[in-house]
Amino acid sequence: MSAYTPSARGGAEKIPGFRPADVPDAAGAMRLLRLAPFVRQSGNDRRAPWFLGERRLLDYLAVFIASGQGHFSVGAEDFEVGPGDLVWIPPDTPHSMRGYPPVMHCLYVHFDLLYDPARSHWDAYIPSGTLDLSPFRRLMHPPVDDPAIAAWRGLLRVSNPGAIETRLRDICFEHRRSPSGSALLLSGMLLGLLSDILRGVESLGALTSAHLSDLRTAEAAIQSHLTGDLDVFPLAQAARLSCSHFRRLFRERFGESPRAMHRRARIRRACELLVYSNLNVSEIAAALGYSTVHNFSRAFSQIAGAPPSRYRRGGSA
């Protein structure tokens, strides 16, 4: 495939009402052309002390530590992991994982970056000690021609762990809810995860350590305060920033505004209650601080793509 070169021409100026297009850079264009993710397995697990001995995989694995401590190895790298850490394991890379007492909460997803119906349609839990994958070589994910992604291995330092955790939670939830009917949606969600990681790796170091700590505290407050509307002023005040400066730094780190994160967090909690609880729609609306069921249903449909009752039945928009 020839290299992509953005062009301002190509006849677009003949379109009635023409306006200059927002053209991705060369790296972004190649990702749009080439990447077609496929989610194979996912998990949102709280594990007592656990150990998975050295093995290799045929696909990619991303693991996010939501809480707890542990020790991982990926290739020749050994490292401790804790809350907010993201581990990226490429195909055919030796790795092992251990979670320390008392409990580790980890989110993970096994996936292909390049979907291929002749290679991608398999599923297996590859056990410890599996290091020779030569009998299954035809199923091995090929190298990805992307310098940034190809360099990811082991512990990835990112500036936006909260956005990545939220994205992985959403992937795990949707995969559990409708694994066979969500392939296209999950592919788009995984592209969103890649975008979050790229942004987090590239922007690392752009914020001071003090601001990072304050923004992490603000994010935790947003994720835990789901029973009413969000007031940004006390969050900015606690970070010793003006509201406008706080919003700008927050968006730089998490890729969205504080209110957008809060809206999504409330609806994500509503999704969990619809799937895992016996509360009716009115009770869920009240529990999350919506003034009326109508307001709740409208907000839910805007983000989830379907009314709450249809979502509970497993339907979409």
C-alpha positions, 0 to 999 in steps of 0.5 A: 500500500502506498504512503498516504499524502493528505491533499487539499484537492481531488475535486472537493472544491466542486461540492456545493457548500464546500468547506476546507476539511479537517484532514488527519495527519499521515499517522492518523490517516494510516491508522484509519486505513489499516486498523480494524480491531476485534475484541476476543475476551475481556474481564473486570475482575477482583482477584484474591492473590493470584499468579499466572506463570510465563506464557506467550499469546497469539493476540494482544493483551491490555491490562489496567490495574484499578486497585491493588498491587502486583508484579508483572514481567513482559519480555525482559522487563520486570516491574511492580504494578499498582493503581492506575498502571497500564500494561501492554503485551504484544503477541508472541511476547513472554510474560507473567503476572502476579497479584499481591494480597489482599485483592487486585482489581484489574480490567483486561481485554484480549484483541486483534488490531487487524481483524482477519476472518481467516485468522481472528475466529478463535477463542482460548484461555492460553495457560501458563507454560505455553511458550511454543506457539509454532503449531498455531503460527497461522493464528499469530497476529502479524506485526502492525506497521505503526511506529508508535503502537509497535513500540508499546510493550510492558508498563506504559506511562500515560497521563490519562489513566482515568480515561483509559480505565473508563474506556476499558470498563465500558468495553468489558461491560459491552462485551459481557452484555452482548458479546456476539452482537457488538463486534462493530461497536466493540471495534470502535470502542477499542479504537477509542482506547487506542486514541486514549493511549496515544494521547496519554503517551504523547502528553505525558510530562505536559502537566506538573506533578502537582496538577496531576495529583489534583486532577486525579483527585478531581476525577475520583470525586467525579466518578464517586459523585453520581447522585446529582448534577456536577458543580465544577467550582469546588473541584477547581477551588480544591485544585487552586485553579480558576474554573477555566484553567481547571477545565482546560487542564482536565480536558488535556489530561482526560480528553473530555470536560468534567461534565462530560465525564460525569454524564458518562459516569452516571449513565454507566452506573445506570447501565450497571443497575439495569443489567445487574439489579432489580430496580425499576427505571424510576428507582434508578432515576431517583437513585442517580438524582435525576429530577424526573424519569423523562430527564433520565430517559432522555440523558440515557438515550443520548449516551447509551443509544437506546431507552433504559427499558430497551437497553435492559432487554438487550436491545439497541437504538 
